[in-house]
Amino acid sequence: IVFLLQVCVLYFAKSVELTGVKEEKTVAVPTPISSHDLWKLLVQRHPRLCTLQDGVVLAVRQEYVPIGDQVLTLGDGDEVAVVPPLSGG
């Protein structure tokens, strides 16, 4: 059984430039979902995000999640952040 729930997606740094938004309050996400499938869903919404593919990290409820096969436990209204690699020194 797949349920749809609404999450809030926050974009940081380069991902803001690529999407043109800092936040999307209601993004419908099927659950259960792997972090890789969640990333693919976000790239479908904002195709330019694919340029971040190799270094991006997702954060769910302020916990970093590597993009892979890990199944995420999402709840309605959860916060998902797109955190691109940070440059600087």
C-alpha positions as CSV (number, residue, x, y, z in Angstrom):
1,I,0.0,0.0,0.0
2,V,1.3,3.4,-0.9
3,F,0.2,6.5,0.9
4,L,0.7,10.1,-0.3
5,L,1.7,12.6,2.3
6,Q,2.7,16.3,2.2
7,V,6.2,17.4,3.1
8,C,7.8,20.8,3.1
9,V,10.9,21.0,1.0
10,L,13.6,23.6,1.8
11,Y,16.3,24.4,-0.7
12,F,19.7,25.8,0.3
13,A,22.7,27.5,-1.5
14,K,23.0,26.3,-5.2
15,S,19.7,24.5,-5.1
16,V,17.9,27.8,-4.6
17,E,19.5,29.1,-7.8
18,L,18.6,26.0,-9.7
19,T,14.9,25.8,-8.6
20,G,14.2,29.5,-8.2
21,V,12.5,28.8,-4.8
22,K,13.7,28.5,-1.2
23,E,10.8,26.5,0.0
24,E,7.8,24.4,-1.2
25,K,5.3,24.0,1.5
26,T,3.3,21.1,0.1
27,V,5.0,18.5,-2.0
28,A,3.1,15.2,-2.4
29,V,5.4,12.2,-1.6
30,P,4.5,8.5,-1.7
31,T,5.5,6.6,1.4
32,P,7.4,4.4,1.9
33,I,10.1,6.0,-0.3
34,S,13.8,5.6,-0.5
35,S,16.1,8.6,-0.3
36,H,17.1,7.9,-3.9
37,D,13.5,7.9,-5.1
38,L,12.8,11.1,-3.2
39,W,15.7,12.8,-4.9
40,K,14.4,11.6,-8.3
41,L,11.0,13.0,-7.5
42,L,12.6,16.4,-6.7
43,V,14.6,16.3,-9.9
44,Q,11.4,15.6,-11.8
45,R,9.9,18.8,-10.3
46,H,13.1,20.8,-10.9
47,P,15.2,19.2,-13.7
48,R,18.1,21.6,-13.2
49,L,18.8,20.0,-9.8
50,C,20.4,17.0,-11.6
51,T,23.6,19.1,-11.8
52,L,23.9,18.5,-8.0
53,Q,23.5,14.7,-8.3
54,D,27.0,13.8,-7.1
55,G,27.3,15.9,-4.0
56,V,23.9,16.7,-2.7
57,V,22.6,15.4,0.7
58,L,19.0,15.4,1.9
59,A,18.1,16.2,5.5
60,V,14.9,14.9,6.9
61,R,13.8,16.5,10.2
62,Q,17.3,18.1,10.4
63,E,19.0,14.6,10.1
64,Y,21.3,14.1,7.1
65,V,20.4,11.2,4.9
66,P,22.7,10.0,2.1
67,I,21.0,9.4,-1.2
68,G,20.7,5.7,-1.7
69,D,18.4,2.7,-1.0
70,Q,17.6,3.7,2.6
71,V,13.9,3.8,3.1
72,L,12.8,7.1,4.8
73,T,10.2,7.3,7.4
74,L,8.3,10.4,6.5
75,G,5.4,11.9,8.3
76,D,2.8,14.4,7.1
77,G,4.2,17.9,7.3
78,D,7.9,16.7,7.7
79,E,10.6,19.0,6.6
80,V,13.0,17.8,3.9
81,A,16.0,19.9,3.0
82,V,18.1,19.8,-0.1
83,V,21.7,20.6,0.9
84,P,24.2,20.9,-2.0
85,P,27.9,20.6,-1.4
86,L,29.2,23.6,0.3
87,S,32.2,25.3,-1.2
88,G,34.6,27.6,0.6
89,G,37.7,27.4,2.8
